[in-house]
């Protein structure tokens, strides 16, 4: 049995309270991982083209006020 299958089985065996605690922990863990990846992409300049396009659209009045 692989690690993922073992984790799946362990999660299935959690009580309702434990599952709620796990969901909260995993949500925070997943968000931190995603946020870290976005920060790396920003530092590496991978989002520069998107930012430039958004700024150009805004300057050309192609955006809608929130």
N, CA, C and O of each residue as an XYZ file, in Angstrom:
264
protein
N       0.858     -1.180      0.000
C       0.000      0.000      0.000
C       0.900      1.238      0.000
O       1.853      1.324      0.775
N       0.586      2.191     -0.876
C       1.357      3.417     -0.956
C       0.987      4.402      0.141
O       0.026      4.206      0.884
N       1.778      5.465      0.220
C       1.542      6.485      1.247
C       0.164      7.128      1.112
O      -0.534      7.341      2.103
N      -0.216      7.433     -0.131
C      -1.501      8.111     -0.338
C      -2.647      7.208      0.094
O      -3.586      7.664      0.748
N      -2.578      5.932     -0.266
C      -3.631      5.011      0.152
C      -3.690      4.905      1.671
O      -4.776      4.837      2.247
N      -2.536      4.889      2.321
C      -2.507      4.810      3.779
C      -3.146      6.054      4.387
O      -3.917      5.959      5.342
N      -2.825      7.212      3.834
C      -3.415      8.465      4.333
C      -4.928      8.448      4.127
O      -5.687      8.838      5.014
N      -5.362      7.992      2.944
C      -6.798      7.913      2.672
C      -7.492      7.036      3.717
O      -8.536      7.409      4.252
N      -6.917      5.888      4.000
C      -7.510      4.985      4.990
C      -7.521      5.615      6.376
O      -8.498      5.483      7.113
N      -6.434      6.301      6.731
C      -6.365      6.959      8.036
C      -7.426      8.061      8.150
O      -8.055      8.221      9.196
N      -7.615      8.813      7.068
C      -8.606      9.890      7.082
C     -10.009      9.305      7.214
O     -10.843      9.835      7.947
N     -10.262      8.215      6.502
C     -11.579      7.569      6.589
C     -11.883      7.074      7.998
O     -13.047      6.970      8.385
N     -10.841      6.771      8.761
C     -11.028      6.239     10.112
C     -11.195      7.331     11.171
O     -11.440      7.017     12.335
N     -11.068      8.593     10.796
C     -11.187      9.679     11.768
C     -12.626      9.839     12.247
O     -13.576      9.572     11.511
N     -12.765     10.278     13.490
C     -14.093     10.630     14.003
C     -14.524     11.944     13.361
O     -13.720     12.615     12.714
N     -15.775     12.307     13.534
C     -16.259     13.572     12.972
C     -15.448     14.752     13.490
O     -15.099     15.652     12.726
N     -15.147     14.749     14.784
C     -14.373     15.840     15.379
C     -12.954     15.858     14.823
O     -12.428     16.916     14.479
N     -12.347     14.695     14.737
C     -10.988     14.612     14.199
C     -10.950     15.045     12.736
O     -10.013     15.718     12.307
N     -11.970     14.658     11.974
C     -12.037     15.043     10.568
C     -12.161     16.560     10.432
O     -11.532     17.157      9.558
N     -12.954     17.174     11.277
C     -13.086     18.636     11.249
C     -11.747     19.296     11.562
O     -11.365     20.270     10.914
N     -11.038     18.767     12.550
C      -9.720     19.313     12.897
C      -8.739     19.127     11.744
O      -7.952     20.023     11.438
N      -8.792     17.945     11.101
C      -7.910     17.678      9.961
C      -8.216     18.607      8.802
O      -7.306     19.143      8.170
N      -9.511     18.800      8.520
C      -9.893     19.710      7.425
C      -9.332     21.110      7.662
O      -8.791     21.734      6.749
N      -9.466     21.594      8.890
C      -8.960     22.925      9.217
C      -7.454     22.974      9.029
O      -6.934     23.908      8.418
N      -6.751     21.981      9.548
C      -5.292     21.947      9.415
C      -4.896     21.880      7.944
O      -4.021     22.623      7.500
N      -5.547     20.978      7.180
C      -5.160     20.810      5.790
C      -5.461     22.054      4.972
O      -4.686     22.415      4.086
N      -6.564     22.706      5.254
C      -6.899     23.941      4.543
C      -5.813     24.986      4.752
O      -5.383     25.635      3.798
N      -5.372     25.150      5.982
C      -4.307     26.115      6.283
C      -2.988     25.682      5.647
O      -2.257     26.518      5.116
N      -2.680     24.396      5.696
C      -1.462     23.851      5.094
C      -1.471     24.075      3.592
O      -0.479     24.531      3.023
N      -2.587     23.757      2.947
C      -2.714     23.891      1.499
C      -2.619     25.352      1.074
O      -1.969     25.674      0.080
N      -3.269     26.232      1.830
C      -3.214     27.665      1.524
C      -1.783     28.180      1.625
O      -1.338     28.941      0.765
N      -1.059     27.775      2.661
C       0.326     28.220      2.842
C       1.195     27.729      1.691
O       2.053     28.468      1.208
N       0.986     26.496      1.249
C       1.767     25.957      0.129
C       1.462     26.729     -1.154
O       2.373     27.092     -1.898
N       0.181     26.977     -1.406
C      -0.215     27.720     -2.606
C       0.346     29.139     -2.559
O       0.877     29.635     -3.553
N       0.227     29.783     -1.412
C       0.718     31.143     -1.257
C       2.228     31.198     -1.470
O       2.735     32.126     -2.100
N       2.943     30.207     -0.945
C       4.391     30.149     -1.143
C       4.748     30.013     -2.613
O       5.710     30.626     -3.077
N       3.982     29.215     -3.351
C       4.245     29.062     -4.787
C       3.996     30.365     -5.528
O       4.768     30.729     -6.416
N       2.934     31.068     -5.178
C       2.648     32.353     -5.828
C       3.775     33.342     -5.534
O       4.212     34.065     -6.429
N       4.245     33.377     -4.296
C       5.344     34.277     -3.949
C       6.597     33.940     -4.745
O       7.297     34.846     -5.196
N       6.893     32.657     -4.927
C       8.047     32.261     -5.743
C       7.864     32.710     -7.188
O       8.803     33.199     -7.816
N       6.653     32.542     -7.712
C       6.372     32.955     -9.089
C       6.535     34.457     -9.248
O       7.050     34.918    -10.267
N       6.104     35.227     -8.255
C       6.251     36.682     -8.310
C       7.729     37.058     -8.330
O       8.164     37.849     -9.167
N       8.507     36.479     -7.392
C       9.944     36.792     -7.336
C      10.666     36.398     -8.622
O      11.619     37.064     -9.025
N      10.221     35.327     -9.265
C      10.853     34.855    -10.495
C      10.368     35.626    -11.720
O      10.870     35.415    -12.824
N       9.395     36.517    -11.533
C       8.904     37.331    -12.642
C       7.887     36.627    -13.527
O       7.545     37.131    -14.597
N       7.397     35.466    -13.096
C       6.457     34.711    -13.929
C       5.094     35.392    -14.076
O       4.326     35.053    -14.977
N       4.794     36.344    -13.200
C       3.495     37.019    -13.268
C       3.599     38.441    -13.820
O       2.602     39.158    -13.897
N       4.797     38.836    -14.197
C       5.007     40.201    -14.682
C       4.157     40.527    -15.905
O       3.587     41.615    -15.989
N       4.067     39.600    -16.850
C       3.286     39.859    -18.066
C       1.812     40.065    -17.729
O       1.154     40.924    -18.314
N       1.304     39.291    -16.801
C      -0.098     39.457    -16.403
C      -0.322     40.801    -15.715
O      -1.322     41.476    -15.958
N       0.624     41.180    -14.850
C       0.501     42.469    -14.169
C       0.580     43.608    -15.176
O      -0.189     44.566    -15.095
N       1.499     43.508    -16.114
C       1.631     44.553    -17.135
C       0.361     44.674    -17.966
O      -0.076     45.779    -18.285
N      -0.228     43.535    -18.315
C      -1.470     43.546    -19.092
C      -2.608     44.186    -18.295
O      -3.383     44.972    -18.841
N      -2.709     43.857    -17.019
C      -3.765     44.431    -16.180
C      -3.585     45.937    -16.039
O      -4.555     46.690    -16.118
N      -2.350     46.375    -15.831
C      -2.092     47.814    -15.707
C      -2.391     48.542    -17.010
O      -2.929     49.649    -16.993
N      -2.047     47.934    -18.131
C      -2.328     48.551    -19.436
C      -3.837     48.640    -19.667
O      -4.336     49.656    -20.151
N      -4.556     47.577    -19.319
C      -6.018     47.603    -19.462
C      -6.627     48.686    -18.584
O      -7.558     49.377    -18.997
N      -6.106     48.834    -17.383
C      -6.626     49.855    -16.483
C      -6.329     51.261    -17.032
O      -7.191     52.139    -17.008
N      -5.120     51.456    -17.517
C      -4.758     52.758    -18.088
C      -5.619     53.079    -19.308
O      -5.926     54.244    -19.560
N      -6.007     52.058    -20.063
C      -6.844     52.245    -21.249
C      -8.332     52.277    -20.891
O      -9.190     52.259    -21.773
N      -8.623     52.325    -19.604
C      -9.994     52.379    -19.105
C     -10.833     51.174    -19.546
O     -12.026     51.296    -19.822
N     -10.192     50.029    -19.605
C     -10.888     48.797    -19.971
C     -11.314     48.002    -18.744
O     -11.746     46.855    -18.861
N     -11.190     48.612    -17.568
C     -11.547     47.920    -16.340
C     -12.843     48.484    -15.770
O     -13.284     49.569    -16.151
N     -13.429     47.751    -14.874
C     -14.676     48.156    -14.218
C     -14.418     48.401    -12.745
O     -13.841     47.540    -12.081
N     -14.825     49.548    -12.206
C     -14.648     49.791    -10.774
C     -15.394     48.741     -9.953
O     -16.465     48.269    -10.333
N     -14.808     48.400     -8.844
C     -15.470     47.413     -7.964
C     -16.571     48.048     -7.210
O     -17.242     47.382     -6.421
